[in-house]
Every structure is written in C-alpha cells, then in structure tokens.
Amino acid sequence: MAEPWLHIVGIGEDGMDGLLPATRAVVEAAEVIVGGDRHHRLSEAVTAERVAWPSPFDALIDLLLSFKGRRVVVLATGDPLWFSVGARIGRAIDPSEITYHPQVSAFQLASARMGWSLADVETLTVHGRPVEQMIAFIQPQARLLILTTGAETPAKIAAFLTERGFGKSRMTVLAAMGGKDERRFDGVAESWAHEVPAFNTLAVDCVAAPDAALLPRVPGLAGALFEHDGTMTKQEVRSVTLSKLMPMRGALLWDIGTGCGSVAVEWMRGARYARAIGIEPRADRRAMAAANALALGVPKLELIDGRVPEALEGLEAPDAVFIGGGLSREVFEAAWDALRPLGRLVCNAVTLESEALLLELHKEFGGELVKIGVARAEPVGRLTGWRPLMPVTQWSLVKR
C-alpha cells in the first residue's frame, strides 16, 4: 500500500486555532500548501510554498501529482468530503495516498445556528453549479441548507420560491460562521432585500401558500407544468414508465425521441444526481426540453441533436433507456447492446405498426408487455363523461 503523501485539511473561519493539534502540526510541516485566497489567508502564519487553485480547475489533479514526493497540504472549507474538493481528488488519486482531516462543516454549523436536526434537512450546494437545481427540492414544510455561489444567490432563490407560491418561506443567510466576523440575515422570500457577503450558507424553511405549485419528487407531474406542443408522454403513462425505468442515484438515462423532455426531467428529479441525455432531432422540441429542465430544477439535462442509432455512437453507456419516439428494430438493438447489465429498457407505442414491432420483440426477448388505457372525466354538454386517451402499448425488460 502506498504511503500517504497528500493531506487534505478542512479549515474554518477560526483558522489554525480551530484545528486539532495533530492536524495543525501537519499544516505547519507542509512544504506546499494548495488552496484558495481565503484558505491561504486563514493559514498565513505557516511558512510554505503557496499555490492557488489552478485555472481551469480541472488541472488540479495534474498539479497535485507534480508535487508528489513532497509534503503537500490541500486546504478546503469545513469537511473536505462533503460537497468539497476532497471527493474529486479521491476519485483521481488512490485514497491510500491521501489523509483527510475534516473540520466542522458549514452544514453542521448552520444546523446548530438554526436549531435544526441535520438528519431532517436537505443539504444542497449550488456553489459553482446552476442555482436552478435547488428548485426540485422546494416542498411544503421542507427545510433546506444550501451552500451558495455568491452574494446574489439568496435573492435568486427567493425569486424561485415566490414564483412557486412559497413566498412566505423563512430565509436566513449565515456568513463567516465560527469566525469573529460572523453575521446573520433573516427575512422571508417574497420581501428579501438583504445585501449579504459573497461567502455564505442559506437556510430555507419552506412555507407553502394555499395555491402553491406542488412538485413531488415521485413521477407524475401534471402535464400543465411542461411546455409542450401536444406530443408528450401523458401524466398517467409517464408515472408507469418511470416506475419501470427505476431512477437511481447517479444513474444515466438515454431518452430517445425526448420531445419536450418530460420523461428525462422526471427521471432526474426522481433520484439525487440522476443524469439524462435526450436525443431529439427537432430544434423546437429540444428548446422546450431545455426550458422544462430549467423550470423544474434539473438544468443539467443534456440534449443532443441527432437521429438514432447514429446519434448514440460514443455516448456513455446508460443504466436505463426510454424509447418514446423513432422506434425501430435497429434503434432497439443499438440501445440494448449499449445498455449496462441490470439496465432497464422501456418502449412505448401508440401506433399499430409500432405495437406490432413490440409484440415481435417481446416474443424474442421476453420482458413485460402491457396495454395502458386512460380515460379522463370531461364535460359533455351540461354533464360529465369519460374521454379516453389513445391507448399505449408498453414493453419493458431488464438486461440480465
């Protein structure tokens, strides 16, 4: 086993004074210290070669490896493995070569300031990431702790809350926690007007108005929440489709013929860090899918202009595939071959020709074949009657 040569140290606003004696000794013995301006300022009494974060940041691993053989310390904020640089380094460098020295995290400090049980809150980061991704977590009575990306972030989040009927939500910005300059700002979303320091943590206690938009994480969002041109996987069918696709943490979906993106969006909302690639040849539908992803809190939806199977070449192997448009044997075979073991594939068909192909594929490959019929109550003159939607034939299977 390799000897650890790299130390990743969490440091708080109290600087060197807040470190455990053993951790402080590691920093004081360093030959090279890597970190941001703030980290260097907090440890300025230590004599060592000082190195700033590289630009672009992706060059960090090569930079660190160039110092191998010396005593190297990376300074991070709080817990280096909780939404911090430590996890990225640990994925690229053998963990046996690294020693981690965690400090109290911003989430722990914030929960203590708010009197909230950390086990009962959602911990999020929008630091260096799209702020819109927090939208997926807006729920009645939810409590959120959010690492922000700058002084303007709380106002953006206040606007998201207000637009969705959560304007009465209580917001608290906590800055420089644990240091002599610690500050606190309290308010409500609909009237938020504080100017806050750039480095801050935001606490949100979500309060829903009677007319608030309810956006559950389970699949089956109302069709009215999506921008679409009428061609989309309907709410009831979408719920069944997602249950067969089984969104999982960090898993990747290929949404072939993505249309307005309703399935891909709900897949990404359904599990933390779930990813999706939508393949759609029509520019207008890709634009709708992008708008829906942004509005519903999954701004990282990737959209590709192309037709299958050609557009699938070179893509990362998926954990699940949904074929909602452009179904053919060639498309199925390309997707099936690319699918990871235990991957899930779901095909929906509304035409007789597509249904005939699914019957043929089911006979050859097995899986589950179901017919989904949905009728909705609608006015019939002064009375009410059932108006059926087009029935959908669904074929699903798991790759063993």
Phi, psi and omega in degrees: 000137181292148177280133179300130177239349184243126178247127178249114192246126172277134182227140182255187181294342177275005171061218183297330181295335182272355182277149171297150181308317181294321179291319178300320179296323178298315181294317182293336180268359185293145171268328181228131175238124181249134178175185178274173181304318181297317181296319179294324179294323181288343182235028190295342181286345182276132177271115179195163173292127183259131181230128179278161173306137181286161174230116004288157185295336180298344179280000185301316185297314178298322178299312181296317180297333179292342179262001182303136185104350176246169178275107189246132176237130170255126178263129178232171180269126174065234180272113185292352180253008180242100183052046184217181189291339184300321181295318179297317180295318182294337177282338186255335181242137181309121181304337179291346179265002186238141168242126180262140178233088184287148172246169175303130184279164175299325179295318179296316179296316181295318180296324177293319179296323183273344185073028180259141173288124183297333179290345186252012180239161172268128177256123187229159170226136169240017180289114182071016182227164180299129181296330185300341184293345178284344182302324182297345184257003179284110182220152175302133177069007177286147173243129186238137168244124191232123169282120188268176183246007179160179184296334184274348186298314181304322179294322177296317180293323175301320179293317178302315181297314183295317181299333184258013177084021179244033184295338179277001181299138180274133182235139177225127174258129179244123184237145177052043183298135178088358180247175182291340181258020181303138180222157181224138179230125181244148177182189175239156189301314188292343180235021183297125181215015182288145166261121189238159176297156184293326183263104186208165174238135185251131174250130180234126174253101189288128178234119184265136172282163180302333181256020183295148175287123179262116184238082182294156177281337177289149185291152178121036176295148179299143181300331182294342179282348182254141167282126183204170181250019180099338179261099180203161175286116186294158189309309184293319179291324179298321179299314179294319181299313181293327179295328178278331178285333174057073176303136180223157183307122175074001184284154183249131175251137164262121177253098186271122188074056193291339179058233180277000173085014187299319181289315180298318180297313181292327174301313183291328177287337190284343181207145180300133174065013173297142183240157178211144172241121178259128179252116186212121183283341183268125183296322182295324179285325174298322179296319177295317180298319179296319179295319179294320179298319180292315184291332186254011168090020177230064187293351182271009174303127180264132182240135183237133175273114180170170178245145179270149009272353185303321184291347182278343184297131176086355179283151175300140181300135184271160171266343178205150178226132172243125176251101181255349179206154178072028183293132171205166177299321180298317179295314179302312185296321178295318180290318181296318179296325183279338187296136178291158173303141187068011176289155182247136177235134180228131176237133175247136180227140177241344179264156179297324181294316179292322178297320179299320178294319179296321177299319179294315181293322178298319179296327183274322188249349182083210183091195182246135179237123181225155174249124183252118178243131182230135173231139181243141178287127180220158180298138171234092189065234179271356183249191182228140179219173180269128176246111184285143169274165177299132179293149182241129172266125183240130176242130179223148177202159179248135182278117182257000000 
